[in-house]
Amino acid sequence: MAGVRRALAGVVAPLLLAASAPAGPLLPSGPDPWVTQADGWYYYMGTEGDRLSIRRTRDLARLADAPAVTVWRAPASGPNSRSIWAPELHRIDGRWFLYYTAVDKDHDDDAHRGVFVLENDGDDPLAGRWIDRGRVNTARAGIDGTTFVVGGQRYFAYSPYVGPDSVIAVARMANPWTLAGEETIVARPDQAWERQGGRQILEGPAFLQGPKGDLFLAYSGSACWSDGYAVGLLRARKGSDPTRAASWTKLPGPALASSAKERIFAPGHNGFYRAGGRDWIVFHANPAAGMGCTQKRAPHVRAVRWGADGVPVVR
């Protein structure tokens, strides 16, 4: 591991990725994918159910060659002992933080799901000690926590359960594991395309800032077992307060949906990262229709294009 630390500290090789995104999936399996780019490395994570693992590579197109290193396993009991979903790795103020969804094995239902945080103060997230910072103090049960910074203030977004709906909420943070002040619901599943599969669902928020300073939250709509599952976009103009519902406008229709031509079905739960001077989207999708919400969902990447109106194009 000393060699890795020397590489991190020294001059790193350029990030490698094909000029166009790989035609197929990065891995044969990988629901809820997340990619972080730091210090010349790509770090990849996905849902594994009972653990948190990280793959590290210089060349994302060769992700399958990178071993998955388990950095944390679910305990035998307690509030974070089952259904370990949607991990996200973030580098914040020189420390690593892992956000993930979990539930108590004795109460594996939506009413008991929450977002939890681990912290590692080392340079290498595949080594060192991960400290359990516990459950984020959200007002409601929910899933899919993420964090982002606007104007020097850190924010938290997640998908809480509100009655029969899953919605998107945003709150300020006092530190990377603690919310400060009230959280605001900024979007509800009020469009027909967000209500497929017998559930009204918005989930998996992911933040992206546009070249003109506008703020975007991508989210997944509808039930993940439906081929109608797709990615939508919320937009807030430059200078807006992310915790005000009025700041956000929902763009019409899905930004990324099933496509038989491209052989992607039920695409969703995306993240964004920046590499090679441009923005990229990573998302999972099934290779055929009717495959549902299983481990067969595989991670894909695409370059993000920016339209003249300042809106990201991910189709």
Residue frames relative to the residue before (quaternion, step in Angstrom):
aa qw qx qy qz dx dy dz
M 1.0000 0.0000 0.0000 0.0000 0.00 0.00 0.00
A 0.5308 0.6215 -0.4151 0.3997 3.58 1.20 -0.35
G 0.6218 0.5467 -0.3419 0.4445 3.57 1.08 -0.72
V 0.6241 0.5296 -0.3338 0.4676 3.56 1.06 -0.73
R 0.6630 0.5024 -0.3165 0.4559 3.58 0.92 -0.88
R 0.6306 0.5206 -0.3439 0.4615 3.60 1.02 -0.72
A 0.6441 0.5143 -0.3268 0.4624 3.57 1.03 -0.79
L 0.6486 0.5165 -0.3206 0.4580 3.56 0.99 -0.80
A 0.7101 0.4654 -0.2622 0.4587 3.56 0.97 -0.81
G 0.7177 0.4592 -0.2525 0.4586 3.59 1.10 -0.64
V 0.7172 -0.3700 0.3253 0.4929 3.50 -1.29 -0.47
V 0.2273 -0.8006 0.5432 0.1112 3.57 -0.69 1.09
A 0.5548 -0.6000 0.4610 0.3460 3.52 -1.20 0.57
P 0.6102 -0.5428 0.4050 0.4110 3.59 -1.16 0.46
L 0.5386 -0.5958 0.4757 0.3588 3.56 -1.17 0.57
L 0.2499 -0.7860 0.5542 0.1120 3.53 -0.92 0.95
L 0.2637 0.7077 -0.6297 0.1819 3.52 -0.95 0.97
A 0.5741 -0.5953 0.4217 0.3718 3.56 -1.00 0.73
A 0.6369 -0.5422 0.3861 0.3890 3.57 -1.18 0.62
S 0.7328 0.1636 -0.1450 0.6444 3.55 1.17 -0.58
A 0.6225 -0.5649 0.3745 0.3914 3.56 -1.11 0.62
P 0.6233 -0.5416 0.3915 0.4062 3.63 -1.10 0.57
A 0.5403 -0.6580 0.4169 0.3182 3.58 -0.95 0.85
G 0.7821 0.2848 -0.1492 0.5338 3.56 1.05 -0.69
P 0.7207 -0.4206 0.3091 0.4563 3.57 -1.26 -0.16
L 0.5660 -0.6047 0.4485 0.3359 3.55 -1.23 0.54
L 0.7733 0.0738 -0.0064 0.6297 3.55 1.17 -0.76
P 0.5704 -0.5942 0.4218 0.3790 3.62 -1.13 0.37
S 0.7870 0.1090 -0.0501 0.6051 3.58 1.23 -0.45
G 0.3572 0.7423 -0.5193 0.2275 3.57 -1.04 0.71
P 0.0430 -0.8200 0.5708 0.0007 3.60 0.39 1.19
D 0.8451 0.1693 -0.1336 0.4893 3.56 -1.26 0.54
P 0.1173 0.8459 -0.5156 0.0690 3.63 0.79 0.92
W 0.0576 -0.7686 0.6369 0.0164 3.52 -1.23 0.62
V 0.0665 -0.7863 0.6141 0.0159 3.58 -0.95 0.92
T 0.0755 -0.7577 0.6477 0.0265 3.53 -1.00 0.95
Q 0.1675 -0.7717 0.6051 0.1015 3.57 -0.94 0.84
A 0.1928 0.7788 -0.5721 0.1700 3.58 -0.73 1.06
D 0.8731 0.0361 -0.0293 0.4852 3.55 -1.05 0.84
G 0.7319 -0.4484 0.2459 0.4503 3.56 0.97 0.80
W 0.6632 0.4583 -0.3011 0.5093 3.58 1.28 0.19
Y 0.2869 -0.6623 0.6501 0.2374 3.48 -1.38 0.39
Y 0.1120 -0.7536 0.6441 0.0684 3.56 -1.05 0.86
Y 0.1008 -0.8170 0.5678 0.0031 3.55 -0.71 1.11
M 0.0158 0.7717 -0.6357 0.0081 3.57 -1.13 0.76
G 0.0082 0.7730 -0.6343 -0.0071 3.54 -1.32 0.43
T 0.6483 -0.5253 0.3798 0.3993 3.56 -1.27 0.26
E 0.0420 -0.8006 0.5977 -0.0080 3.57 -0.90 1.03
G 0.5679 -0.6756 0.3374 0.3272 3.58 1.27 0.02
D 0.8362 0.0791 -0.0116 0.5426 3.59 0.84 -0.93
R 0.7794 0.2332 -0.1231 0.5683 3.60 1.26 0.04
L 0.3147 -0.6923 0.6042 0.2379 3.51 -1.39 0.06
S 0.0097 0.8056 -0.5892 0.0616 3.56 -0.66 1.14
I 0.1975 -0.7709 0.5990 0.0892 3.54 -1.19 0.69
R 0.1522 -0.7319 0.6549 0.1107 3.55 -1.14 0.79
R 0.1161 -0.7916 0.5981 0.0466 3.57 -1.00 0.84
T 0.1243 0.7939 -0.5840 0.1151 3.57 -0.90 0.94
R 0.4600 -0.6356 0.5394 0.3058 3.55 -1.29 0.44
D 0.7709 0.2799 -0.1076 0.5619 3.55 1.15 -0.76
L 0.3158 -0.7936 0.4878 0.1805 3.57 -0.22 1.25
A 0.5890 0.5738 -0.3657 0.4361 3.58 1.16 -0.52
R 0.7212 0.3626 -0.2286 0.5442 3.61 1.27 -0.34
L 0.1713 0.8319 -0.5105 0.1342 3.55 1.13 0.64
A 0.6218 0.5720 -0.3465 0.4076 3.59 1.01 -0.76
D 0.6466 0.5224 -0.3220 0.4531 3.60 1.18 -0.45
A 0.6146 0.5504 -0.3419 0.4499 3.59 1.26 -0.30
P 0.4066 -0.7246 0.4909 0.2620 3.62 -0.68 0.99
A 0.4189 -0.6715 0.5523 0.2619 3.54 -1.18 0.66
V 0.1514 -0.8009 0.5771 0.0505 3.58 -0.57 1.19
T 0.3076 -0.7558 0.5504 0.1765 3.57 -0.61 1.12
V 0.1342 -0.8166 0.5597 0.0436 3.58 -0.67 1.12
W 0.7941 0.0501 -0.0234 0.6052 3.61 1.25 -0.28
R 0.1388 -0.7668 0.6219 0.0777 3.55 -1.12 0.76
A 0.5603 -0.6045 0.4443 0.3510 3.56 -1.07 0.68
P 0.4717 -0.6673 0.4885 0.3059 3.61 -0.97 0.78
A 0.6626 -0.5316 0.3617 0.3843 3.56 -1.28 0.36
S 0.7952 0.0183 0.0073 0.6060 3.58 1.16 -0.54
G 0.5452 0.6304 -0.4473 0.3244 3.54 -1.28 0.18
P 0.7454 -0.4664 0.2603 0.3989 3.58 -1.29 0.19
N 0.7632 0.2986 -0.1776 0.5448 3.60 1.22 -0.37
S 0.3768 0.7837 -0.4195 0.2605 3.56 1.09 0.77
R 0.7978 0.1928 -0.1194 0.5587 3.62 1.21 -0.06
S 0.8284 0.2304 -0.1780 0.4785 3.54 -1.40 0.31
I 0.1138 0.8016 -0.5657 0.1563 3.53 0.67 1.20
W 0.0410 0.8390 -0.5297 0.1176 3.54 -0.23 1.35
A 0.8931 0.1914 -0.0520 0.4037 3.46 -1.51 0.13
P 0.1226 0.8175 -0.5551 0.0923 3.64 0.63 1.00
E 0.0589 -0.7694 0.6350 0.0369 3.54 -1.20 0.67
L 0.2134 -0.7673 0.5974 0.0943 3.55 -0.92 1.01
H 0.0056 -0.8057 0.5904 -0.0473 3.59 -0.75 1.10
R 0.2708 -0.7143 0.6223 0.1709 3.55 -1.16 0.71
I 0.0559 0.8135 -0.5673 0.1149 3.58 -0.45 1.25
D 0.8470 -0.1109 0.0417 0.5182 3.58 -0.66 1.15
G 0.7435 -0.4414 0.2251 0.4492 3.57 0.88 0.96
R 0.6724 0.4193 -0.2978 0.5323 3.58 1.27 0.20
W 0.4070 -0.6905 0.5423 0.2520 3.54 -1.27 0.48
F 0.0490 -0.7807 0.6225 0.0255 3.55 -1.06 0.80
L 0.1740 -0.7641 0.6165 0.0755 3.52 -1.08 0.88
Y 0.1168 -0.7670 0.6296 0.0421 3.56 -0.81 1.08
Y 0.1136 0.7937 -0.5898 0.0965 3.58 -0.93 0.85
T 0.4349 -0.6645 0.5464 0.2660 3.54 -1.28 0.49
A 0.1089 0.7886 -0.5998 0.0808 3.58 -1.04 0.75
V 0.1564 -0.7596 0.6250 0.0890 3.53 -1.39 0.19
D 0.5697 -0.5611 0.4703 0.3733 3.56 -1.30 0.31
K 0.5118 -0.6685 0.4427 0.3086 3.59 -0.84 0.92
D 0.6678 0.4938 -0.3012 0.4684 3.59 1.18 -0.51
H 0.7634 0.2187 -0.1369 0.5921 3.59 1.30 -0.16
D 0.1203 0.8348 -0.5243 0.1172 3.56 0.71 1.11
D 0.4475 0.6482 -0.4870 0.3772 3.53 0.32 1.32
D 0.7085 -0.4930 0.3007 0.4056 3.56 -1.25 0.38
A 0.6283 0.5750 -0.3382 0.4003 3.58 1.04 -0.69
H 0.7552 0.3711 -0.1972 0.5030 3.59 1.20 -0.41
R 0.4770 0.6756 -0.4510 0.3356 3.63 1.20 0.11
G 0.0407 0.7935 -0.6057 0.0426 3.54 -1.14 0.70
V 0.4623 -0.6489 0.5307 0.2892 3.53 -1.38 0.15
F 0.1339 -0.8044 0.5785 0.0168 3.56 -0.82 1.08
V 0.2485 -0.7818 0.5634 0.0978 3.56 -1.25 0.52
L 0.1050 -0.7432 0.6578 0.0630 3.54 -1.17 0.82
E 0.1696 -0.7903 0.5835 0.0786 3.59 -1.13 0.70
N 0.0287 -0.7710 0.6362 -0.0037 3.57 -1.09 0.81
D 0.2351 -0.8149 0.5161 0.1199 3.61 -0.56 1.13
G 0.4925 0.6640 -0.4325 0.3598 3.61 1.25 0.22
D 0.6176 -0.5386 0.4206 0.3893 3.55 -1.33 0.15
D 0.7629 0.3462 -0.1487 0.5253 3.54 1.08 -0.82
P 0.3106 -0.7853 0.4977 0.1976 3.66 -0.43 1.11
L 0.6143 0.5430 -0.3593 0.4458 3.60 1.23 -0.21
A 0.7271 0.3128 -0.2043 0.5759 3.57 1.32 -0.11
G 0.6428 0.5447 -0.3738 0.3878 3.56 -1.27 -0.24
R 0.5611 -0.6166 0.4561 0.3114 3.54 -1.36 -0.01
W 0.2652 -0.7523 0.5868 0.1393 3.51 -0.93 0.99
I 0.2235 -0.7814 0.5759 0.0876 3.57 -0.73 1.15
D 0.3792 -0.7280 0.5297 0.2136 3.57 -0.86 1.00
R 0.1589 -0.8028 0.5716 0.0598 3.59 -0.57 1.19
G 0.5587 -0.6574 0.3696 0.3451 3.56 1.25 0.21
R 0.7069 -0.4473 0.3616 0.4116 3.49 -1.38 -0.35
V 0.4828 -0.6341 0.5177 0.3112 3.56 -1.02 0.83
N 0.4427 -0.7364 0.4594 0.2252 3.58 -0.89 1.00
T 0.0694 0.8135 -0.5666 0.1114 3.54 0.61 1.19
A 0.5714 -0.6171 0.4272 0.3319 3.56 -1.21 0.53
R 0.7916 0.2106 -0.0844 0.5674 3.57 1.18 -0.56
A 0.5792 -0.5008 0.4828 0.4251 3.53 -1.32 0.14
G 0.2104 0.7921 -0.5498 0.1610 3.56 -1.03 0.71
I 0.3639 -0.7295 0.5522 0.1744 3.52 -1.38 0.08
D 0.8241 0.3630 -0.1760 0.3976 3.52 -1.45 -0.13
G 0.1472 0.8169 -0.5415 0.1334 3.58 0.68 1.04
T 0.0129 0.7684 -0.6397 0.0138 3.53 -1.17 0.73
T 0.2095 -0.7780 0.5800 0.1199 3.58 -1.23 0.34
F 0.0299 0.7869 -0.6143 0.0500 3.56 -1.16 0.68
V 0.3372 -0.7340 0.5611 0.1809 3.53 -1.31 0.41
V 0.0226 0.7590 -0.6501 0.0271 3.55 -1.07 0.88
G 0.8567 0.0057 -0.0255 0.5152 3.57 -0.76 1.04
G 0.7102 -0.4651 0.2551 0.4629 3.57 1.07 0.73
Q 0.6501 0.4789 -0.3161 0.4981 3.61 1.27 -0.09
R 0.3145 -0.7470 0.5555 0.1857 3.56 -0.92 0.93
Y 0.1301 -0.7883 0.6006 0.0304 3.53 -1.07 0.91
F 0.2519 -0.7306 0.6180 0.1446 3.51 -1.37 0.40
A 0.0367 -0.7733 0.6326 0.0199 3.57 -1.01 0.85
Y 0.0951 0.7842 -0.6093 0.0692 3.57 -1.06 0.71
S 0.4618 -0.6605 0.5205 0.2821 3.55 -1.36 -0.03
P 0.0780 -0.8166 0.5714 0.0253 3.60 -0.15 1.25
Y 0.4544 -0.6454 0.5410 0.2904 3.53 -1.32 0.40
V 0.0137 0.7792 -0.6244 0.0524 3.55 -0.82 1.08
G 0.7900 -0.1359 0.0426 0.5963 3.56 -0.12 1.27
P 0.8072 -0.2268 0.1685 0.5183 3.62 -0.82 -0.92
D 0.6505 0.5482 -0.2955 0.4348 3.57 1.28 -0.22
S 0.2203 -0.6630 0.6815 0.2179 3.47 -1.45 0.29
V 0.1128 -0.8201 0.5610 -0.0057 3.57 -0.75 1.08
I 0.4198 -0.6538 0.5424 0.3195 3.58 -1.31 -0.13
A 0.0297 -0.7994 0.5996 -0.0241 3.56 -0.85 1.03
V 0.1691 -0.7766 0.6036 0.0628 3.55 -1.21 0.69
A 0.0336 0.7846 -0.6182 0.0327 3.58 -1.10 0.75
R 0.5207 -0.5909 0.5053 0.3527 3.55 -1.26 0.38
M 0.2725 -0.7534 0.5747 0.1667 3.57 -1.25 0.46
A 0.3854 -0.6938 0.5615 0.2343 3.53 -1.13 0.78
N 0.7497 -0.0761 0.0508 0.6554 3.56 1.22 -0.64
P 0.7310 -0.4739 0.2462 0.4248 3.64 -1.15 0.22
W 0.7640 0.3136 -0.2208 0.5188 3.64 1.17 -0.05
T 0.7226 0.4025 -0.2338 0.5111 3.61 1.24 0.05
L 0.3197 -0.7345 0.5676 0.1901 3.56 -0.90 0.97
A 0.1842 -0.7635 0.6118 0.0941 3.54 -1.20 0.67
G 0.8131 0.1699 -0.1422 0.5383 3.56 -0.55 1.13
E 0.6938 -0.4890 0.3412 0.4038 3.53 -1.35 0.08
E 0.3606 -0.6965 0.5712 0.2422 3.53 -1.23 0.53
T 0.2648 -0.7771 0.5597 0.1129 3.55 -1.12 0.74
I 0.3618 -0.6859 0.5842 0.2396 3.56 -0.98 0.86
V 0.1371 -0.8307 0.5382 0.0372 3.59 -0.58 1.16
A 0.8028 0.0648 -0.0533 0.5904 3.61 1.20 -0.21
R 0.1213 -0.7678 0.6268 0.0541 3.53 -1.18 0.79
P 0.5525 -0.6233 0.4296 0.3488 3.63 -1.15 0.45
D 0.1676 0.8344 -0.4997 0.1613 3.57 0.39 1.24
Q 0.6096 0.5138 -0.3612 0.4835 3.59 1.29 0.24
A 0.6181 -0.5783 0.3799 0.3731 3.58 -1.09 0.71
W 0.6767 0.5049 -0.3144 0.4339 3.61 0.93 -0.83
E 0.6542 0.5064 -0.3083 0.4696 3.62 1.24 -0.33
R 0.7012 0.4557 -0.2402 0.4929 3.58 1.29 0.00
Q 0.3691 0.7323 -0.4810 0.3100 3.58 1.11 0.74
G 0.7722 0.3654 -0.2607 0.4497 3.56 -1.15 0.61
G 0.6345 -0.5847 0.3207 0.3908 3.57 1.21 0.37
R 0.7189 0.3458 -0.2547 0.5466 3.60 1.25 0.25
Q 0.3297 -0.6979 0.5962 0.2210 3.55 -1.25 0.52
I 0.1473 0.8442 -0.4838 0.1777 3.56 -0.01 1.30
L 0.0185 0.6910 -0.7223 -0.0205 3.47 -1.26 0.82
E 0.1333 0.8024 -0.5668 0.1310 3.60 -0.74 0.97
G 0.7883 0.3876 -0.2312 0.4181 3.55 -1.36 -0.05
P 0.1137 0.8132 -0.5663 0.0714 3.67 0.75 0.83
A 0.0116 -0.7757 0.6304 -0.0256 3.56 -1.09 0.83
F 0.3197 -0.7929 0.4991 0.1413 3.56 -0.76 1.09
L 0.0519 0.7621 -0.6441 0.0407 3.53 -1.18 0.75
Q 0.2095 -0.7655 0.5946 0.1289 3.58 -0.94 0.90
G 0.4013 -0.7522 0.4823 0.2013 3.53 -0.83 1.04
P 0.6643 -0.5245 0.3582 0.3940 3.61 -1.24 0.33
K 0.6938 0.4365 -0.2719 0.5042 3.59 1.22 -0.38
G 0.6271 -0.5732 0.3175 0.4211 3.57 1.31 0.18
D 0.4769 0.6567 -0.4567 0.3642 3.60 1.23 -0.06
L 0.3585 -0.7209 0.5582 0.2006 3.55 -1.22 0.60
F 0.0746 -0.7888 0.6095 0.0286 3.56 -1.06 0.79
L 0.0917 -0.7297 0.6731 0.0780 3.51 -1.22 0.72
A 0.1977 -0.7413 0.6313 0.1135 3.54 -0.64 1.12
Y 0.0061 -0.7875 0.6162 -0.0104 3.57 -1.12 0.65
S 0.3926 -0.6868 0.5534 0.2605 3.55 -1.28 0.35
G 0.1595 -0.8092 0.5627 0.0563 3.56 -0.90 0.96
S 0.7647 0.3140 -0.3094 0.4701 3.55 -1.23 0.76
A 0.6548 -0.5062 0.3852 0.4083 3.54 -1.33 0.14
C 0.5269 -0.6717 0.4212 0.3062 3.58 -0.91 0.90
W 0.6447 0.5180 -0.3343 0.4520 3.61 1.18 -0.36
S 0.6108 0.5375 -0.3466 0.4667 3.59 1.30 0.00
D 0.4814 -0.6437 0.5017 0.3198 3.59 -1.08 0.64
G 0.5700 0.5822 -0.3757 0.4415 3.58 1.30 -0.08
Y 0.4140 0.6921 -0.4708 0.3577 3.57 1.30 -0.04
A 0.1292 0.8005 -0.5614 0.1657 3.58 -0.75 1.06
V 0.4857 -0.6583 0.5025 0.2797 3.56 -1.35 0.21
G 0.0991 -0.7830 0.6130 0.0351 3.55 -0.94 0.99
L 0.3259 -0.7507 0.5479 0.1735 3.55 -1.33 0.18
L 0.1633 -0.7162 0.6696 0.1098 3.50 -1.23 0.77
R 0.1329 -0.8012 0.5814 0.0482 3.57 -1.03 0.82
A 0.0434 -0.7551 0.6537 0.0239 3.56 -1.08 0.85
R 0.4668 -0.7037 0.4602 0.2738 3.57 -0.82 0.94
K 0.6762 -0.4913 0.3705 0.4052 3.54 -1.24 0.52
G 0.7979 0.2711 -0.2246 0.4894 3.56 -0.94 0.95
S 0.4977 0.6674 -0.4243 0.3561 3.60 1.27 -0.05
D 0.4498 -0.6362 0.5518 0.2975 3.53 -1.29 0.43
P 0.3812 -0.7608 0.4706 0.2331 3.64 -0.46 1.12
T 0.6719 0.5024 -0.3099 0.4473 3.61 1.15 -0.42
R 0.5940 0.5235 -0.3826 0.4762 3.61 1.23 0.17
A 0.4569 -0.6965 0.4775 0.2795 3.57 -0.71 1.06
A 0.6427 0.5500 -0.3225 0.4248 3.58 1.05 -0.75
S 0.5623 0.6118 -0.3879 0.3989 3.59 1.21 -0.33
W 0.7454 0.4434 -0.2023 0.4549 3.56 1.10 -0.75
T 0.1133 -0.7589 0.6393 0.0500 3.53 -1.07 0.89
K 0.3355 -0.7371 0.5503 0.2034 3.56 -0.90 0.92
L 0.3582 -0.7304 0.5392 0.2179 3.56 -0.73 1.05
P 0.5307 -0.6714 0.4058 0.3206 3.61 -0.92 0.86
G 0.8485 0.1681 -0.1391 0.4821 3.53 -1.07 0.84
P 0.6086 -0.5602 0.4065 0.3880 3.58 -1.25 0.24
A 0.4271 -0.6874 0.5302 0.2528 3.56 -1.15 0.69
L 0.7753 0.0806 -0.0337 0.6255 3.58 1.22 -0.52
A 0.0631 0.8129 -0.5685 0.1098 3.58 -0.57 1.18
S 0.7253 -0.4149 0.3148 0.4503 3.56 -1.33 0.11
S 0.0009 -0.7879 0.6149 -0.0333 3.54 -1.07 0.82
A 0.3395 -0.7511 0.5301 0.1991 3.58 -0.48 1.18
K 0.6102 0.5693 -0.3482 0.4270 3.60 1.06 -0.73
E 0.7500 0.3730 -0.1989 0.5088 3.57 0.98 -0.90
R 0.3577 -0.7551 0.4670 0.2894 3.57 1.33 -0.12
I 0.5158 0.5467 -0.4923 0.4390 3.54 0.79 1.08
F 0.0286 -0.7969 0.6022 -0.0400 3.54 -0.84 1.06
A 0.8373 0.0757 -0.1161 0.5288 3.55 -1.03 0.91
P 0.1396 0.8100 -0.5590 0.1093 3.64 0.74 0.95
G 0.2788 0.7776 -0.5326 0.1844 3.55 -1.00 0.72
H 0.7814 0.3474 -0.3030 0.4206 3.45 -1.51 -0.24
N 0.1620 0.8384 -0.4961 0.1575 3.51 0.63 1.20
G 0.1471 -0.7277 0.6526 0.1516 3.51 -1.42 0.06
F 0.2989 -0.7305 0.5796 0.2028 3.55 -1.30 0.21
Y 0.0383 0.7646 -0.6434 -0.0056 3.55 -1.22 0.52
R 0.3393 -0.7369 0.5497 0.1991 3.55 -1.24 0.35
A 0.1752 0.7630 -0.6027 0.1544 3.57 -0.89 0.99
G 0.8291 0.1928 -0.1512 0.5026 3.54 -1.11 0.71
G 0.6629 -0.5427 0.2960 0.4223 3.56 1.12 0.64
R 0.7410 0.3260 -0.2399 0.5357 3.59 1.20 0.33
D 0.5341 -0.6200 0.4783 0.3186 3.53 -1.34 0.27
W 0.1284 -0.7781 0.6134 0.0424 3.53 -1.17 0.77
I 0.2418 -0.7354 0.6126 0.1598 3.53 -1.24 0.54
V 0.1089 -0.7445 0.6539 0.0793 3.56 -1.10 0.77
F 0.0798 0.7927 -0.5956 0.1026 3.59 -0.92 0.92
H 0.3808 -0.6967 0.5393 0.2807 3.56 -1.24 0.27
A 0.0269 0.7849 -0.6188 0.0190 3.56 -1.25 0.47
N 0.4425 -0.6468 0.5484 0.2917 3.53 -1.30 0.40
P 0.4792 -0.6859 0.4635 0.2916 3.61 -1.11 0.56
A 0.7814 0.1631 -0.0991 0.5941 3.61 1.28 -0.19
A 0.6122 -0.5671 0.4088 0.3694 3.53 -1.26 0.38
G 0.8275 0.3082 -0.1946 0.4270 3.54 -1.30 0.43
M 0.4645 0.7093 -0.4300 0.3104 3.60 1.18 0.37
G 0.4376 -0.7499 0.4192 0.2653 3.57 1.28 -0.16
C 0.6457 -0.5274 0.4288 0.3480 3.50 -1.39 -0.38
T 0.3151 0.7664 -0.4859 0.2779 3.59 0.42 1.25
Q 0.7034 -0.4411 0.3464 0.4366 3.54 -1.34 -0.10
K 0.5312 0.6348 -0.4098 0.3834 3.61 1.22 -0.12
R 0.4844 0.6293 -0.4532 0.4049 3.60 1.23 -0.14
A 0.1542 -0.8237 0.5452 0.0235 3.57 -0.77 1.08
P 0.4947 -0.6838 0.4547 0.2844 3.60 -1.12 0.66
H 0.0791 -0.7669 0.6366 0.0152 3.54 -1.09 0.90
V 0.1501 -0.7621 0.6149 0.1362 3.57 -1.26 0.35
R 0.0252 -0.7643 0.6442 0.0133 3.52 -1.29 0.59
A 0.4904 -0.6120 0.5223 0.3348 3.52 -1.21 0.49
V 0.3651 -0.7019 0.5692 0.2235 3.55 -1.11 0.74
R 0.1642 -0.7536 0.6282 0.1021 3.57 -0.95 0.90
W 0.2802 -0.7597 0.5639 0.1624 3.55 -1.07 0.70
G 0.3682 -0.7474 0.5187 0.1917 3.53 -0.74 1.13
A 0.6736 -0.4922 0.3626 0.4153 3.57 -1.27 0.26
D 0.6604 0.4965 -0.2978 0.4781 3.58 1.22 -0.51
G 0.5515 -0.6424 0.3778 0.3747 3.59 1.29 0.10
V 0.5424 0.6095 -0.4011 0.4165 3.60 1.25 0.28
P 0.4524 -0.6907 0.4819 0.2933 3.64 -0.88 0.83
V 0.2007 -0.7494 0.6223 0.1041 3.54 -1.10 0.83
V 0.0381 -0.8357 0.5468 -0.0331 3.59 -0.56 1.18
R 0.4259 0.7066 -0.4690 0.3152 3.61 1.21 0.13
